[in-house]
Amino acid sequence: MTQDDVLAEFKDAGALLEGHFILSSGLHSPVFLQKMFIFMDPVRTERLCKALAAKITERFGKIDMVVSPAVGGIVPGYETARALGAKAVFVERENGQFQLRRGFQIPAGARVVMVEDIVTTGLSSRECLAAIAEHPGEVVGAACLIDRSGGKADLGKPLVALATLDIPAFPADQLPPELAKLPVVKPGSRALSS
């Protein structure tokens, strides 16, 4: 699946939005990728996650377990794990920090990849990777459907992305005038509490 194919999937699903958005990172952007419009279509989700699984296998080899951050990473993590023939678990915030809960465990010797939906600054991915590192198993890398940082986000682990885009994002005090004129929408899930 090419980068153009991935973008076509987002456009066809109505998941490529333009306007003035506050991202989960707190940055402002003229583009928002509403991945939940992708995930409401199981066939589309399966197609994208199979392609991501193929890239993961090509880069990292056999994977035993996929760990994803809640909320946005759960669906692509599960679907990618299914395509990899691996187990899928997720971390959730407890007292502000990601942790494995619900009795989830990462066994010693497991080859683990962290799967995320969209990477912007890499903050939630780094937090997820830090939570995984507290358990046995070998974290071989990370993967996402779209890296909107243009490859600039540093996760501390190699990152495989189905598509890499350089979508601008700005701190609130550095908005371009054309963006500042538009009404603001905050569609992300980071503020959700568990």
Secondary structure as the mmCIF struct_conf table of DSSP 4:
data_model
#
loop_
_struct_conf.conf_type_id
_struct_conf.id
_struct_conf.beg_label_comp_id
_struct_conf.beg_label_asym_id
_struct_conf.beg_label_seq_id
_struct_conf.end_label_comp_id
_struct_conf.end_label_asym_id
_struct_conf.end_label_seq_id
HELX_RH_AL_P HELX_RH_AL_P1 GLN A 3 ASP A 12
TURN_TY1_P TURN_TY1_P1 ALA A 13 GLY A 14
STRN STRN1 LEU A 16 ILE A 22
TURN_TY1_P TURN_TY1_P2 SER A 24 SER A 25
BEND BEND1 GLY A 26 GLY A 26
STRN STRN2 HIS A 28 LEU A 33
HELX_RH_AL_P HELX_RH_AL_P2 LYS A 35 PHE A 39
TURN_TY1_P TURN_TY1_P3 MET A 40 MET A 40
HELX_RH_AL_P HELX_RH_AL_P3 PRO A 42 PHE A 60
BEND BEND2 ASP A 64 ASP A 64
STRN STRN3 MET A 65 PRO A 69
TURN_TY1_P TURN_TY1_P4 ALA A 70 GLY A 73
HELX_RH_AL_P HELX_RH_AL_P4 ILE A 74 LEU A 84
TURN_TY1_P TURN_TY1_P5 GLY A 85 GLY A 85
STRN STRN4 LYS A 87 GLU A 94
TURN_TY1_P TURN_TY1_P6 ASN A 95 GLY A 96
STRN STRN5 GLN A 97 LEU A 100
TURN_TY1_P TURN_TY1_P7 ARG A 102 GLY A 103
TURN_TY1_P TURN_TY1_P8 ALA A 108 GLY A 109
STRN STRN6 ARG A 111 VAL A 119
BEND BEND3 THR A 120 GLY A 122
HELX_RH_AL_P HELX_RH_AL_P5 LEU A 123 ILE A 132
TURN_TY1_P TURN_TY1_P9 ALA A 133 GLU A 134
BEND BEND4 HIS A 135 GLY A 137
STRN STRN7 GLU A 138 ASP A 147
TURN_TY1_P TURN_TY1_P10 ARG A 148 ARG A 148
STRN STRN8 SER A 149 SER A 149
TURN_TY1_P TURN_TY1_P11 GLY A 150 GLY A 151
BEND BEND5 GLY A 156 LYS A 157
STRN STRN9 LEU A 159 THR A 164
STRN STRN10 ASP A 166 ASP A 166
STRN STRN11 PHE A 170 PHE A 170
HELX_RH_3T_P HELX_RH_3T_P1 ALA A 172 GLN A 174
HELX_RH_AL_P HELX_RH_AL_P6 PRO A 177 ALA A 180
TURN_TY1_P TURN_TY1_P12 LYS A 181 LYS A 181
BEND BEND6 LEU A 182 LEU A 182
HELX_LH_PP_P HELX_LH_PP_P1 PRO A 183 VAL A 184
STRN STRN12 VAL A 185 VAL A 185
BEND BEND7 SER A 189 SER A 189
TURN_TY1_P TURN_TY1_P13 ARG A 190 ALA A 191
#
